[in-house]
Amino acid sequence: MAITLYGALRSRASMPRWYLEEKGIPYTWQVIDLEAGEHRQDRFTAINPFGKVPALVEEDPALPGGRLQLFESGAILLYLAEQHGGECRNAAERALAQQWVLFANATLATALFVPSNREREFPRLMSVLDGLLAGGAPLIGDRWGVADCAVHAYLAYLPVFFPQIDLGAYPHVQATISATQQRPAYQRVMAGR
């Protein structure tokens, strides 16, 4: 079995890369130079025809055709959680993981990165998340997992991309960001941003 994660610095590839590091799943990190257009070259579009990062390739004789190619950070996270992370052991766990990963990539990402949504949706989402994050427990179950990776990664983007946003009204969100930034696996992944 061999996993290769393709990505670029300051991209959504940081989420599956952080997950791989946290869970101690062996992988190869392949940087794609977006400025040089490597993501548009045949070698990469054979993996992701849309020319976007991240993308994952797993070589394993047990897989159909011995190889799996995935794109989209959420799909990659969910695959890793189920196949390598010891998560999503039944339909209910899988549905909860999907709920949080989809929330992070669709709802939370849109509230953060679309200016009109940031003004309208951001305060409401942060208020709800602040309450859910009180106590510091994982979003699903009793240990850090794929849901935490997806949601906490976006929260940790706040001071990086939006340092002007005052998070004073959301102390549990602030504590989650601080705790995320202190995780050794997160630091390893984000050090080369």
N, C-alpha and C positions, 0 to 999 in steps of 0.2 A: 504494500500500500504506500502511495506517495501522493501528498497533497501539495499543490502549488497554488498560492494566492497571488493574483496579479492585481496591482494597484498603483496608485500614485500618492505622493505626499499630499496632505491636506485634502483627502477625498474620503468618501464613505468606506473605502477599503479599511480604514482604521477600525471600524466596528468588528468585522469578522477577524481581523488580525488581532485585536485585543482579546476576543473570545478564544482564539487559538492559543494565545499566550497564557491567559488565565487558566485554561483547562489543561495546559501542558500537552497539547496535541502537536505532534511533529509536523512541520510544514516548511516549504521553501517560499521565501518572499521574493517576488519578481517585480521590480519597479518598472513601470511603464512611463516613459518620458512623454508627457502630454504636449509639451511645448515643441518637441521634435516631431510630433505627429505619429508616434509609435502605435497609438490606439487606433489609427486609421489604416495601418498596414495589414496586409493579408494574414501575416502570422498571428496577429491578435484578433482580427475580425473572424478568423476561423473558430475562435473560442467564443467571442461575443460579436455577433454580426452588427450590433448597434454601435460598436466602438466605444463602449463606456466601461469604466472601472467601478467596482471591483469585478473580477471574474475568478472562478476557482476551477481547477482541474484536479480530479482525483483519479489516479491510476490504481486499479485493484482488479485482479482476476475475477473476484466475486461479483463485480458489477457487470451489467449487460454490456457486452462488447469490451469489457475490461477497462472502461473509461467513462467518467461522468464530467460534463462541462456545465457549469452554472454561472449565471450572471444575476445581478441585483443583490444588494447587500442583505436584504431581508430573507430571500430564498437561501442564500449561502448560510446565514446565521441559523435558520431553522434546520437545514440539512445537517450542519455541524452539531447542533444540539441533540438531534435525534440519533445520528449515526456514530458520533464520537464523544459527546458530552454527557451521556448518561441521562439525558432529559427526554421528555416527550415519550414516556413509556406506554401511554395509553391515549385514547381519543380525547379525554378530558384535559390531560396535561398538554397534549398537542394543541388543542383549541386555545387554551390559556396562553401558551407561548405565541401562537399566531396572533392572538388578540393584541398582545403588548408590542410585538414586532411591527405589526401593521399600524398600530397607534403611533409608534415612534416614527416610522418612515412616512406615514401619510399625514396624520393629524398634527403631531408635535413638530415635525420638520416644516410643514406648511406654516404653522403659527410662528415659527422662528424666522424663517428665511423669506417669507413673502411680506413685504412691508405693511400692506393694508391689513393682512391677517394678524401681524404682530400687534398692531394697535387694537384690533377688535378681539381676537381670540386669546392672545397671550395671557392677559391677567386672569381670565377665567380658568384656563388650563393650569396655570401656575398655582392658583389657589387650591384647586382640587389635588394636584400632585403634591403640594406642600402637606396637605392632610394625609394623603396616602403614604408619604415618605416619613412621617413622624414615627419615631422609634427606630428607624434605620433597618427595619426588617426587609428581606428580599421581597420583590413583587409577587413571586410565586414560590410556594414551599418554604423550606427552611435554610436554603443556601443560595449563594449568588448564582445566577444563571443567565440564559439568553435574554429574558425580559429585562433584567437589570442592565445587561450590556447595551441593548438597543436604547432604552430610555435614558440611562445615565450618560451614555455617550453624547446624546443631543444636549442634555443639561450641561455637561462639561464644555460643550462648544460655546455656551453663553459668554463666559469671560474672555474667550479667545476672539470670537467674531463680533460680540456686542458688549464691549467693556463699559459702554455708557449706560446700559440698562441697570437700574437700581433694583436689586433683589432683596432689599431690606425687609419687605413685607412677607418674604417667603423663607423663613429661617431653616426649614427642613430641606428645602431645595438647595440652599446655600451649603448646609452640612453635607448633603449628598454629593455636591460638586467637589467640596473639599476632600471628602473621603475617597471619591473616585480618583482625584488627582494624586492621592497618596498611595494608591495601589501600585505595587511594583510592576505588574504586567502592563498596566496603563502607562506608567512612566517609560517603560522600554519601548512601547509602540509609539508614543507621542514624542519621544526625545528627538527623533529624526524628522519631525514635521518640517 
